[in-house]
């Protein structure tokens, strides 16, 4: 994350709203897991996302 208004990107994968108040009004929330939630459940802090596909 390069800072506000820098064009950098960072993804937060949240399993619930608990503990996410610090993200409010600072980051844009988008997306929803519709398939493969079992994969999301295996993600741990520090894991690297090698690739991602965003579908419309």
HELIX and SHEET records of a PDB file:
HELIX    1   1 UNK A   21  UNK A   23  5                                   3    
HELIX    2   2 UNK A   37  UNK A   41  1                                   5    
END                                                                             
